[in-house]
């Protein structure tokens, strides 16, 4: 089994807010991240696929194909966006765009499209919010 990882970067802004709470509760729990004007990050996305290399090409998946998939499904939706306002899974308070929830959302955007491509499967999504903070999702395993 080979694990192949592709990395990409995007910039986005967000804030943390739970509509079921008062402003005071949001500020108590989320601190400065509750500022409704938002703040931005330069995120790093890592997508890892697992599988056996093809006997002819030696690829688990074609990296050009994986790059295009990541660009279409994630970067076009998230890059230079305000996640709370412009990305459907986070808009209108549906989901708080924490690093953890971003990782899960990226997984959902990619999993079905990777499944079975050359026998590969999505193994891991990792999102770095800063060089020191990241969340990793492995599909609920």
HELIX and SHEET records of a PDB file:
HELIX    1   1 UNK A   23  UNK A   30  1                                   8    
HELIX    2   2 UNK A   31  UNK A   34  5                                   4    
HELIX    3   3 UNK A   63  UNK A   70  1                                   8    
HELIX    4   4 UNK A   71  UNK A   75  3                                   5    
HELIX    5   5 UNK A   76  UNK A   78  1                                   3    
HELIX    6   6 UNK A   83  UNK A   86  1                                   4    
HELIX    7   7 UNK A   91  UNK A   93  5                                   3    
HELIX    8   8 UNK A   99  UNK A  114  1                                  16    
HELIX    9   9 UNK A  117  UNK A  119  5                                   3    
SHEET    1   A 5 UNK A  81  UNK A  82  0                                        
SHEET    2   A 5 UNK A   2  UNK A  14  1                                        
SHEET    3   A 5 UNK A  39  UNK A  51 -1                                        
SHEET    4   A 5 UNK A 121  UNK A 130 -1                                        
SHEET    5   A 5 UNK A 133  UNK A 137 -1                                        
END                                                                             
